[in-house]
Each structure stands twice: as C-alpha cells, then as structure tokens.
Amino acid sequence: MTILVASVAAFVFTTVLTMAGVGAAFVLIPILVALGVDIHTAMATALLLNTVAMSVASVSFVRNGLVVWRLVLPMVATAVALSPLGVAVSRGLDRTTLLVLFVAFLLLAAGTMLFYKPKARAESSSRAVQAIVGGLVGAVAGFVGGLLGVGGGNIIVPALVALGIDPRKASASASFTVIFASLSGFLSHMSMAHPAPSLLGSTGVATALGALLGSWLVSRKLSGAQLKRVIAVVLIAIAIKMAAFDVRGPARPQPMPSATTDSASGTSR
C-alpha cells in the first residue's frame, strides 16, 4: 500500500509541477514521511525523483527548443556556487522569519503571474546581458534555495517571466537548472538514507511518466497564458503549504500533567 500511494502521488504531483518548472520533492517528502519512511530516506528519495523528473522533462523541452541556453548555463553555474553559502547562512538566522518572507514572495510572484504582462525583451538582449540576467537569477535561486531548503524552480520561473521570457521557456529553463540542485541534494542525503529498491523503482517509473505528461502538456497543449495560470496556482499552493506546515511547524504533543502530592493532606492532585 505504501508503494502504491507513493507512486500515485509521485505521478500526480510530478505531472502538475513539471508544467510549472518546479520539482515535486517539497510535496513528496511529507507524503513519504506520513507513510512511515525515515526523514532522510524520504528526502533522498524525493530529491532523486526530482532529478529523474526534470531530466525526463528536459529531454522534451530541449527537443522542442524551449530551453534558453544563454540564460541557463550561467544560471546553473551561479545556483550551484551559491547554494552552499545559503546553507551556511541559514545556520545563524531565524528560519521562521525567512519562511514568512518567502511565503510573501511566493504570493507576490503568483500575483505577477496572474496580473503582470511584461514585454518580451530578455531573449532579444545581447549575450552579455543574458549571461548577467541568468547569473543573477541563478545566484538568488541557489542562495535562497540553500537558505530555506526549497527547490529553485519556484524562484527562477516567476523571475524569468517577469523579465519577459515566455512562460513555457521559463518553465523549461528552470527545469534544466533544478536537475543539478536536486542531484546535489540527493548525494548529500544518501549517506544517512536507506531507500528500498522497490520504492525507488515504482516511484521512479511513476515520476518519469508524470514528467513526460507534464512536459508534453507544456510543449503541445498549453498556451503561455494558460501556463502562467498553472504556475500561479502552484505558487499559491506552495505558499499555503509552507504557511500551514513549515512556518507554524508540526504540532507538538502536550505533556501529560504529573500528579503531585499535597504535603499537608498526603493526597495526589
């Protein structure tokens, strides 16, 4: 039953989130933990599934010419370079405050997707400008991703759309970048993880199928306007999830009141 539920969840969430250029790890981790999987194993498994999904999706995106390489290559370089710095800084800062700010950012980004109509300009810029834009977006995504432990796709996509990149190309470019961030995270957690081959195999197949479906919808069926609405819904869902579970934190069980003995009467109360 665990494998079945995990596989269905992997397929459904990967399909939806691939369309938005966002990995499904942030959703799959709590699902796997709820199914009784160890937290480190859940994180390693979900990040590996992210890598699988984004790799499969990127093959389709590359074939359809949706990846903007002049933005992606510097974006990957700076994201990988700045992610460890974000992890280091996170150890000395109040995580709750950072998460509240990030939730506010996600809601602002969702509003941008729904209401802001930028002029297409970033793709017509010079190579130098594209390299700078990609490097800056990747740096922010890598740093904030390391700081908060979230995928960079939910930062990269709205940033690129706001800069005038077609939503389909923004999603495809973010997907390619997320491959490397997820793989790095997977390798970091593997020393403490013990994923079952049966779980990896079944969820891996479900994830690959979901990524194929999601990338096909982006490439063939959804217009830029439709994809912007999908991305906005995904960002709002991420914000709600983070506000409800990450910012507030899991509910802590209340300690049972201990019986104390009345020194005068000798009775317990």
HELIX and SHEET records of a PDB file:
HELIX    1   1 THR A    2  MET A   19  1                                  18    
HELIX    2   2 ALA A   25  ALA A   34  1                                  10    
HELIX    3   3 ILE A   39  ARG A   63  1                                  25    
HELIX    4   4 TRP A   69  SER A   90  1                                  22    
HELIX    5   5 ARG A   95  PHE A  115  1                                  21    
HELIX    6   6 ALA A  122  SER A  124  5                                   3    
HELIX    7   7 ARG A  127  LEU A  148  1                                  22    
HELIX    8   8 GLY A  153  ALA A  162  1                                  10    
HELIX    9   9 PRO A  167  HIS A  189  1                                  23    
HELIX   10  10 MET A  190  MET A  192  5                                   3    
HELIX   11  11 PRO A  197  TRP A  216  1                                  20    
HELIX   12  12 LEU A  217  LYS A  221  3                                   5    
HELIX   13  13 GLY A  224  LYS A  241  1                                  18    
HELIX   14  14 MET A  242  VAL A  247  3                                   6    
END                                                                             
